[in-house]
Amino acid sequence: MTDELEQDAPPITELSKGQRRVLGTLLEKAFTTPEAYPLTIKALTAGCNQKSNRHPLTEYSEDDVLEIVDQLRQLGLVAVVHTETGRTERFRHYMRKRFTLSEPQLAVLTELLLRGRQSIGDLRARASRMVPIESLDELRVALRGLLEQKYIQANTALERRGVEVDHNFYASSENKKLAWDAGVDDADDVGRGEAAARTHGAAAPASPPRGAQIADSQISTAALTQLRAENSELRGRIDALEHEVARLKGLVDDLVRDLRG
């Protein structure tokens, strides 16, 4: 038996830090450890406080998490599940009932709720642990939909290098709006510099031949892109290993508790 979702529930635009952490943890565990989901309060607390894939780190007590769960239940975001034995309550999220999201979008929001602001390269590596996201272009499609619904924010256009994104569920008092950086292409900078020099009667500064500029730019860009890809892949592998360790620890804790009970 589970909670019934309230009809005509008001839209959700803000979540507290604790609500984001508890909800993000339920989402993540539903994706990565379905055999242990829904979660007991003990497992949910451990997931909130784990050291991997979390920012900032927390030290919530089970009472803290229970209080937050009650808040999320009132928002229609979490439900309690009573097992057949009736001995232990377990908890699940209701994000698919409260929001219209694709699975990649749900995975993206999960990572942003758990870690906050990050580059789209890192975001793809981390979200791909939960849902296959084959390319940055595929990720951008998911991000555009989230932007249109105002569930996320970005510091510049999604197509630009160096773009970072974050969720948009902060309270206004947290002051977490990303400053928009329109960006300027290098060619525009050069053009403005030459125009200014001509205006003031001065010769434009000498620059390397165009072919050399292009070659150097291509080499440095290719090397940087490769390094970023390798870094993202390594981070994804580390996160996956840490999650597997946390999952195994949760299974051991459940086994010990069952043996003692």
GUMI-877698 format. One line per 2 residues: number of its first residue (from 1); their letters; for each residue x, y, z of C-alpha. Coordinates in nm, 3 decimals. Each point is the difference from the previous one (the first is absolute). Layout:
BEGIN
NUM = a = X/Y/Z; ...
END
This chain:
BEGIN
1 = mt = 0.000/0.000/0.000; 0.134/0.346/-0.086
3 = de = -0.094/0.362/0.045; -0.253/0.133/-0.249
5 = le = 0.121/0.291/-0.213; -0.197/0.318/0.061
7 = qd = -0.199/0.120/-0.300; 0.059/0.347/-0.141
9 = ap = 0.314/0.042/0.212; 0.164/0.342/-0.040
11 = pi = 0.313/0.025/-0.218; 0.332/-0.046/0.176
13 = te = 0.252/0.280/-0.055; 0.213/-0.017/0.316
15 = ls = 0.147/-0.275/0.216; 0.206/0.033/0.316
17 = kg = 0.354/-0.140/0.020; -0.122/-0.299/0.196
19 = qr = -0.288/-0.064/-0.236; 0.234/0.008/-0.300
21 = rv = 0.240/-0.246/0.163; -0.268/-0.249/0.109
23 = lg = -0.185/0.016/-0.332; 0.322/-0.026/-0.200
25 = tl = 0.109/-0.303/0.202; -0.331/-0.179/-0.058
27 = le = 0.026/0.072/-0.372; 0.359/-0.120/-0.022
29 = ka = -0.058/-0.324/0.190; -0.310/-0.078/-0.207
31 = ft = 0.221/0.017/-0.309; 0.319/-0.164/0.131
33 = tp = -0.117/-0.255/0.260; -0.355/-0.101/-0.098
35 = ea = 0.030/-0.327/0.194; 0.029/0.197/0.328
37 = yp = -0.266/0.259/-0.090; -0.230/0.134/0.152
39 = lt = 0.235/0.100/0.284; -0.024/-0.048/0.373
41 = ik = 0.061/0.311/0.207; 0.339/-0.143/0.097
43 = al = 0.102/-0.053/-0.362; -0.136/0.340/-0.102
45 = ta = 0.197/0.174/0.277; 0.318/-0.183/-0.102
47 = gc = -0.059/0.099/-0.362; -0.045/0.366/0.093
49 = nq = 0.323/0.001/0.200; 0.221/-0.206/-0.232
51 = ks = 0.333/0.153/-0.098; -0.019/-0.062/-0.374
53 = nr = -0.204/0.200/-0.253; -0.120/0.248/0.262
55 = hp = 0.060/0.372/0.043; 0.001/0.123/0.263
57 = lt = 0.055/-0.296/0.235; -0.262/-0.038/0.273
59 = ey = -0.043/-0.175/0.334; -0.376/-0.039/0.028
61 = se = -0.148/-0.215/0.276; -0.286/-0.241/-0.069
63 = dd = -0.232/0.241/0.183; 0.116/0.282/-0.231
65 = vl = -0.074/-0.210/-0.307; -0.340/-0.111/0.132
67 = ei = -0.098/0.363/0.049; 0.107/0.085/-0.355
69 = vd = -0.183/-0.303/-0.137; -0.320/0.125/0.164
71 = ql = 0.048/0.337/-0.172; 0.050/-0.169/-0.338
73 = rq = -0.307/-0.218/0.054; -0.206/0.315/0.050
75 = lg = 0.134/0.127/-0.334; -0.099/-0.323/-0.170
77 = lv = 0.362/-0.083/-0.080; 0.052/-0.299/0.232
79 = av = -0.219/-0.290/0.111; 0.031/-0.256/0.279
81 = vh = -0.017/-0.366/-0.094; -0.107/-0.259/0.259
83 = te = 0.156/-0.342/-0.053; -0.201/-0.321/0.016
85 = tg = 0.146/-0.081/0.342; -0.089/0.347/0.124
87 = rt = 0.324/0.018/0.196; 0.185/0.270/-0.192
89 = er = -0.120/0.309/-0.185; 0.170/0.076/-0.327
91 = fr = -0.004/0.317/-0.207; -0.020/0.075/-0.372
93 = hy = -0.007/0.314/-0.212; -0.293/0.122/-0.209
95 = mr = 0.194/0.222/-0.243; -0.153/-0.166/-0.305
97 = kr = -0.347/0.080/0.135; 0.075/0.363/0.085
99 = ft = 0.211/0.092/-0.305; -0.012/-0.080/-0.370
101 = ls = 0.357/-0.115/-0.066; 0.185/-0.240/-0.227
103 = ep = 0.233/-0.251/0.164; 0.316/0.193/-0.104
105 = ql = -0.153/0.319/0.142; -0.080/-0.178/0.326
107 = av = 0.358/-0.129/0.023; 0.135/0.349/-0.070
109 = lt = -0.215/0.155/0.272; 0.111/-0.274/0.239
111 = el = 0.366/0.092/-0.044; -0.067/0.372/0.027
113 = ll = -0.200/-0.045/0.321; 0.284/-0.204/0.150
115 = rg = 0.299/0.207/-0.115; -0.123/0.335/-0.126
117 = rq = 0.177/0.200/-0.270; 0.220/-0.195/-0.243
119 = si = 0.124/-0.008/-0.358; -0.204/-0.190/-0.254
121 = gd = 0.294/-0.236/-0.059; 0.004/-0.103/0.365
123 = lr = -0.378/-0.008/0.006; -0.014/-0.242/-0.294
125 = ar = 0.255/-0.235/0.161; -0.189/-0.006/0.330
127 = as = -0.354/-0.019/-0.138; 0.104/-0.280/-0.237
129 = rm = 0.042/-0.227/0.301; -0.379/0.003/0.030
131 = vp = -0.127/0.044/-0.357; 0.196/-0.043/-0.326
133 = ie = 0.092/0.340/-0.145; 0.208/-0.070/-0.307
135 = sl = 0.126/0.348/-0.085; 0.010/0.362/0.109
137 = de = -0.252/0.079/-0.274; -0.242/-0.247/0.155
139 = lr = 0.061/0.160/0.338; -0.067/0.346/-0.143
141 = va = -0.338/-0.117/-0.128; -0.094/-0.103/0.354
143 = lr = 0.137/0.325/0.141; -0.195/0.216/-0.244
145 = gl = -0.324/-0.159/0.114; 0.090/0.063/0.364
147 = le = 0.091/0.360/-0.079; -0.331/0.057/-0.173
149 = qk = -0.182/-0.121/0.310; 0.229/0.215/0.219
151 = yi = 0.119/-0.300/0.200; 0.366/0.079/-0.068
153 = qa = 0.217/0.304/-0.069; 0.318/0.052/-0.204
155 = nt = 0.274/0.262/0.005; 0.013/0.028/-0.379
157 = al = -0.139/-0.161/-0.316; 0.006/-0.381/0.013
159 = er = 0.201/-0.020/-0.323; 0.292/0.204/0.136
161 = rg = 0.313/-0.156/0.145; 0.026/0.035/0.375
163 = ve = -0.375/0.017/0.060; -0.110/-0.101/0.351
165 = vd = -0.350/-0.087/0.115; -0.182/-0.031/0.332
167 = hn = -0.348/-0.083/0.120; -0.243/0.286/0.057
169 = fy = -0.167/-0.110/0.324; 0.199/0.226/0.232
171 = as = -0.182/0.229/0.239; 0.041/0.366/-0.096
173 = se = 0.183/0.061/0.330; 0.278/-0.241/-0.107
175 = nk = 0.103/0.237/-0.282; 0.102/-0.282/-0.232
177 = kl = -0.096/0.147/-0.336; 0.273/-0.048/-0.259
179 = aw = 0.134/0.320/-0.152; -0.057/-0.008/-0.376
181 = da = 0.317/0.036/-0.205; -0.085/0.078/-0.363
183 = gv = 0.361/-0.069/-0.099; 0.199/0.149/-0.285
185 = dd = 0.169/-0.187/-0.284; 0.376/0.053/-0.043
187 = ad = -0.060/0.126/-0.355; -0.228/0.273/0.130
189 = dv = 0.268/0.108/0.248; 0.259/0.027/-0.278
191 = gr = -0.239/0.190/-0.225; -0.082/0.252/0.271
193 = ge = 0.370/0.048/0.076; 0.082/0.070/-0.363
195 = aa = -0.294/0.239/-0.036; 0.108/0.192/0.311
197 = ar = 0.354/0.029/-0.133; -0.121/0.139/-0.332
199 = th = -0.227/0.248/0.177; 0.290/0.140/0.199
201 = ga = 0.237/0.007/-0.296; 0.224/-0.270/0.139
203 = aa = 0.108/-0.314/-0.176; -0.168/-0.317/0.110
205 = pa = 0.230/-0.229/0.203; 0.181/-0.257/-0.209
207 = sp = -0.146/-0.346/0.022; 0.124/-0.343/-0.110
209 = pr = -0.101/-0.124/-0.345; -0.359/-0.120/-0.018
211 = ga = 0.104/-0.357/-0.082; 0.225/-0.019/0.306
213 = qi = -0.280/0.134/0.221; -0.242/-0.263/-0.127
215 = ad = 0.251/-0.283/0.040; 0.094/0.100/0.354
217 = sq = -0.365/0.041/0.091; -0.092/-0.341/-0.140
219 = is = 0.284/-0.173/0.184; -0.071/0.164/0.334
221 = ta = -0.376/-0.053/-0.032; 0.039/-0.365/-0.093
223 = al = 0.238/-0.064/0.291; -0.227/0.179/0.245
225 = tq = -0.308/-0.187/-0.125; 0.180/-0.334/0.036
227 = lr = 0.115/0.083/0.354; -0.349/0.105/0.102
229 = ae = -0.150/-0.318/-0.142; 0.257/-0.217/0.179
231 = ns = -0.056/0.190/0.325; -0.378/-0.039/-0.025
233 = el = 0.036/-0.372/-0.073; 0.228/-0.051/0.302
235 = rg = -0.240/0.193/0.225; -0.289/-0.210/-0.123
237 = ri = 0.190/-0.322/0.074; 0.095/0.119/0.349
239 = da = -0.359/0.103/0.075; -0.125/-0.336/-0.122
241 = le = 0.247/-0.189/0.222; -0.088/0.212/0.302
243 = he = -0.370/-0.059/-0.058; 0.055/-0.374/-0.026
245 = va = 0.187/0.004/0.333; -0.283/0.200/0.158
247 = rl = -0.256/-0.244/-0.143; 0.183/-0.302/0.136
249 = kg = 0.035/0.167/0.339; -0.375/0.065/0.004
251 = lv = -0.071/-0.364/-0.081; 0.231/-0.114/0.279
253 = dd = -0.167/0.239/0.245; -0.343/-0.134/-0.097
255 = lv = 0.119/-0.358/0.040; 0.149/0.071/0.344
257 = rd = -0.321/0.174/0.109; -0.214/-0.290/-0.122
259 = lr = 0.220/-0.252/0.182; -0.024/0.197/0.321
261 = g = -0.376/0.044/-0.039
END
